Amino acid sequence: MITRLLVANRGEIARRVFATCRALGVQTVAAHSDADADAPFVADADHAVRLPGNTPAETYLRVEGILDAARRAGADAVHPGYGFLAENAEFAAAVTDAGLTWVGPPAKAIAAMGDKMEAKALLAEAGVPMLPTWTDPDEITDFPVLVKASAGGGGRGMRVVRDAADLAEAVASARREAAAAFGDGTVFIERYVERGRHVEVQIFGDSHGTVVALGVRDCSIQRRHQKIVEEAPGVLPPAVRERLHDAAVAAGRAVDYVGAGTVEFLLTPDGDIFFLEMNTRLQVEHPVTELTTGLDLVRLQLLVAEGEPLPERATDPHWMRGHAIEVRLCAEDPAQGFRPATGTLHRFSIPGVDCEFGNLQRPGLRLDSGVVNGSVVSVHYDSMLAKVIAWAPTRTEAARALAGVLARAELHGVATNRDLLVRILRSPEFAAVDIDTGFLDRHSEVFEPLLPADQLPLVALAAALASAAGRRASAPVLAGLPSGWRNVPAFPQVARFTGPDGNEIEVRYRLDRAGRLADWSTSPAASGLATSAATSVSGSDPTRGGIAGHTTSDRGSPAVALVEATPQRVVLDVDGVRRAFRVHRVGSAVFVDGPDGAASLAELPRFPLPTAALAAGSLLAPLPGAVTRVHVRVGQRVAAGDLLLTLEAMKLEHPVLAPADGVVAELPVPAGGQVDTGAVLAVVNPEEAQS
């Protein structure tokens, strides 16, 4: 029987495993890098052991370091989470050889599925359908094709190639990324199916010869070949579902599978299914299966690892209930090619959460998070912050509930993909199950921010009023006077901000002697609300509300009246409709969450200090990382869009492209050089400057 379990992973999956251990009375051990010493998963554990290593990422991959931590903490079992060690057969064997219980499939099964080419050959003999596959690029004549890493998953080392001229570079790039991520640069190529759906079957096996399928998940909506929206059960014809179950169970039996695993398939528009890969571990998206089956998959993992048979409920084919949808909330900017974001998460608040890490007796809104308020998002690890999951009796209800809670979430300090996720869930195509792996390529409209552009002036006004209220509240003398009070109230107050797009917004507003908003304007003007709007209010108290009436300006702009202004909350009346804005200030950063969306602003000083000017044409590092390759030389003429250099950060390659035609003037960072955010990577003098 397992009494003390070490999790050889970090973040939300470690917290998820710890939650089940607490319910079962199993003590827990966190193994952590120096960078994670103050992380929430370390605080959740009963015991914590520091892992030595040269880099924060490397520490979690050193087998001997994990085993030493288990010995020092007195652990008798190891759970690998779903990191790289979860699919490392040598690690599984080392844990067993050390006399510890391995909470995962046998090393033999991991090895059989770890090499995707060998896995394809083995499972093809078991009758599992396969796509055409090549290892020699010279053999390929039909396109498009997909280059894939043989040793790993998660979308790393994966490239879609539509033209023969691009194949060589795609293979080379995929090999580099696979080698960096998995320590193995082997790749293979298979036929790429347009409009295909990515579906997968959760399987579970025990040491008594039972292998069962626990339903189908649909994970078709992806970015960079990584899933961001997952749901169960997948909306499929019954006959297709049955074929998927049969093929998945056949794959599990072919390798005598024990524990939790996932068999992934490609579903063509014609209803054909093809094997993609088998993941010999718990998947990131396992909560949707838990919520629709009522089974705690981590509990089943522990029971099976102890030699117990699967409980009868897990083998019952009639367990499905309702519908569950999960989204991966990531620190990244979708508008910038999903560029990862780093920084301090000043506020992380998801409203209406019914449970964290699963209460399967009361499904509803679930949060599996690796972060809390104040967590630092570093460049060392994957960009996923949390998983938000909604269960409801129907798919429509689940999507609506999940979109609503995401829209109301307060996510301050780090750029996230929240707006993209909300727009996906609210799209007519998602509602109609018109989804496939190319969904984001076809629907550029889902990349629009939730906050309409014409509402940004109102947001800036709310930020200005909250900042003024904050200054008055902290004033050492005469704090009771209205903000900006003066004997001659003819001059407006002025606040300047940098907006979400990097452009400057100037807010001018004037309060009357009673503290009511007399007039306001923003500059540079955007459409709609950006124009000046004079208002008058009769019988209102600016601190308590109670608007009795208002008038519009002569130019026809909406009438805006101040109902309430505190440092944390501003309520405005816009043409008779009240809008409440939640305001959170950290230094000069002002985060505003309103009914139509959120925006992050930076208040500019009234008297800025002089700063050194950057050379024209400077390209800056968007986040910390390493320059892996430099593709050009100083003095070389380049065209707009040419690849200048490659930056590696957060386990992914990020191309740095020429913004315009010109000549490379400077390349201050050589290949292998480390850079911080804002460092100059290259300087390209524009063509017109040369002429």
Secondary structure, DSSP 8 states (H G I E B T S, - for coil): ---EEEESS-HHHHHHHHHHHHHHT-EEEEEE-GGGTT-HHHHHSSEEEE---SSHHHHTT-HHHHHHHHHHHT-SEEE-TTSGGGG-HHHHHHHHHTT-EE-SS-HHHHHHHHSHHHHHHHHHHTT--B--EES-GGG--SS-EEEEESS--TTTT-EEE-SGGGHHHHHHHHHHHHHHHHS---EEEEE--TT-EEEEEEEEE-TTS-EEEEEEEE---EETTEE-EEEES----HHHHHHHHHHHHHHHHHTT--EEEEEEEEE-TTS-EEEEEEE-S--TTHHHHHHHH---HHHHHHHHHTT----GGGG-TT---SEEEEEEEESEEGGGTSEE--EE--EEE-TT--EES--TTS-SEEEEES--TT-EE-SSS-SEEEEEEEEESSHHHHHHHHHHHHHH-EEESS--SHHHHHHHHHSHHHHTT---TTHHHH-GGGGS-SS-GGGHHHHHHHHHHHHHHHHHHT-SS-TTS-TT--SSTTS-EEEEEE-TTS-EEEEEEEE-TTS-EEEEEEES--SGGGS-EE--BSS-BTTTB----B---TT----EEEEEE-SSEEEEEETTEEEEEEEEEETTEEEEEETTEEEEEEE--SS--------TTEEE-SSSEEEEEE---TT-EE-TT-EEEEEEETTEEEEEE-SSSEEEEE--S-TT-EE-TT-EEEEEEEHHHH-
